[in-house]
Amino acid sequence: MRMNVNLTKFVSILNREQSSILQAATVIMLSVFGSRILGLLKYRLLAAHFGQSIDVLDSYIAASQIPEAIFEIIIFGAVSIAFIPIFSRYINLKNYSEGWKLASSMISLGLISYLILAIIFFIFADFLALIFAPGITADNPVLRSQVANLMRVMLFAQIFFVFSTFLTGVLQTFQRFLIPAIAAMVYNVGIILGIIFLSPYVGIYAPAWGMVLGAFLHLLIQIPISRQLGVKFSFKLLPIHPGALEIIRLSLPRTIALAAIKINDLVNIALASLLSIGSIVAFNFAQVLIIMPLGLFGASIAQAALPTMSLEAGKNELDNFKQTVISSLHQILFLIFPASAILAILRIPAVRLVFGASNFPWDSTVLTGRIVIVLAFGLAAQASSLLLTRAFYAIKEAKTPVYINLTTIFINLFLSFIFVVVFKLSILFLAGAYAFSTIVNMLLLLYFLDSKVKFDNQKLIVPIIKMLVATIGMAIALYVPMKLLDRLVFDTTRVFNLLILTVIATGIGSLVYLIFAFILDIYEVKVFTSLIAKRLPLKAPKQEEVIETATPTPTTPTP
């Protein structure tokens, strides 16, 4: 009896709505944190099993780029930007039958589009391996075949994501953020299981088949709550739903921008392959560390803010829209600035803790750490761009962020080519070009968004300056104890001592940051401390406790 009661409570928690931006963002943050921890464990296992064969690990990372690129261009861009606003229009009007027809139409279109491209890339995988990883495949037929075959396995895994990503969009429209976030965790679990149990038998193909398992689990875990909400799917390609055509029109600029971004990433991998062996691994592993706070803080808040920004823009509530953008931007930066400082200063301990002190070569550790500090300078800009891009789509202005992305991608590619091909400089300059272009991208997005909605510059800029001052104080507080403890107290050749040093230095730095935040009267510290003190309350916070306005929650249909 008690087990049934506990099970019922657990199911109710999974099915609970998150009615404000900060509540939704907090749920996403906590779940993304769990997902990122599992992701770091995945990379640690990769380093442990294949770190001594750095060229083999290079081939795995190179192979993963194209399947992920196809999926993100065809599916993810439409769901993250266009699907939710259009789908929510039907749900808010309680026109559920048309909503399910729209979802079915988009899933059918997405599946067919992905399969066509996947088949083409499957057939020409050997040629693509030579194009996108020339440095490791041109003179090594074994690695070339390995990259191609890994790519083919990974293409299969993305099929499940076509279904599950649209289900994620449906659940988030109904303010259910927890299950989709848990699904991301389960995806990493699948890869981890593949590495642990299949590596002795299939080698580097183990994480690729684990990716297939993880993608299937990502879909499977979202099906029960989707059925409970009344989701009805039927494969129907024609006639195309009118809402689907609107989504395609709205997402087309975003799709072009994503295509440019992924081409940029592929070119970076190709250029990295021309440098020393292990450069692909070092660049990718550094990005893994950077993505941790980016997904945890930047993507979570930006994703949670999109429904509210879309609603306010749709109702022409310009003042509320501007307030939501400013408050969400400040919340992102309040968290991302200290995260950047921690990564930049504790880069070597972070690399050693995450990827292993013994299994990951020391030269690769140092190189990865140096790339981390370069990328950390662009982290705040990268996180802010996630929100600002969504703000443009909320006001139905899709072209401007595309033009900006294309411009900054051109800057990055031009600088990268000059640094690597012309001047033969190290991978650090490739990272520097990437960080510089993200800063330019953010500044341009903010400038053109301001030209359209006219922010109060004092409200926008002054809190950011205060946060930067607090971050500088934190950086000093991080650096001093880290150096003293490393030289005088702890033998950091041992993992436990390294962990203690990192925790102590991070704790001191974070405390200093909070002290500065209170002294400088940064509003966000009150918001987050209030939220933490209440331990994620079940009902929405009072208006004075958070800046955002709650998004009206669509009524759940009867299955």
PENORKA-V757837 format. One record per helix or strand. SS is the DSSP state (H for helix, E for strand). FROM is the first residue (numbers start at 1). LEN is the number of residues. Records with the same first field share a line. If there is no record, write none. Layout:
BEGIN
SS = FROM-LEN  FROM-LEN
END
This chain:
BEGIN
H = 2-13  21-30  54-39  96-28  125-8  134-4  141-33  178-25  205-24  242-32  279-36  318-28  347-9  362-15  379-16  399-24  427-27  457-33  495-25  523-12  543-3
END
